[in-house]
Amino acid sequence: MAELELSAVARQCLARRIPDRPTLEREVTAWVERRNQQAVRLAWRFGIDEARVQLAHCYPIPEQDTPPVSVYST
């Protein structure tokens, strides 16, 4: 969901060069307030189980039986 919001803000608010951080913060804050007032909702095309299958390469499910691998040798 965060990726969708970042994409939306990039298309609607950041289509131009922002001169400094305070201006960027003002622009994004105004955009967020407008979007929240509009109560923008997402229309999901599939459920959680289908998402796990379709997006497995993006969000792998960690195996519960396997202990974490240490990057440090002992």
N, C-alpha and C positions, 0 to 999 in steps of 0.2 A: 504494500500500500504506500509506503514511503516513496518508492520509485515513481509511482503514479503522481503523487503530489509534487515531487521535484520536477517531473516532466511538465506538469501543468504550470508551475511557477516560471519555469524557464521559457515556455512558449508565451505566456501571457504577461509576464512582468519583466523578464530579463532579455528581451529581444534587442536590447540596445546596450551600449557601454554605460556602466554606472561609474561616475567619477571618483567616489570615495565610499568608505564603509558606512558612515552615518546616513548617506543617501540610500545606500543599499538596504540598510536596516529599516528606514522609513518606508521604502517602496514595498518591501516584503511584508512588513507589519500591516500596511494598508491592504495589500492583496489578501493576506490571511483573514483579516477582519471582514472584508467583502465576501470571501468564499465561505466563511462560517455563517454569515448572515443569510446567504443563499441556501444554506443547508445542503450543499452539494453531496450527493450520494453516489456510491459506486454500484453498478449493475454487474454483479459477478456472473460469469458465463459458466462456471462449474463450482462444485462443492470442494470441501477440504480434501476428501479422499482422492478426487480426480486431480486436484491441484498438486498433490504429492506425487502422483504419477507423471503428470505433464511437466512439472517443474522440478523434478528430482535432481536434475543437473545443477540447478540454482540453489536448492535448499535440501541437501542430503540429510537423511535422518541418521544421527549417530547410533552406532550399534551399542546396546546396553551391556552385552557380555564381555566386550573387549576393554581392557584397562587402557587408560590414556598412554600414549607413546611419549616418552621423554626425549627431548632433543639433546639432552646432556648425557654424556656417557659417564658411567660410574666406575 
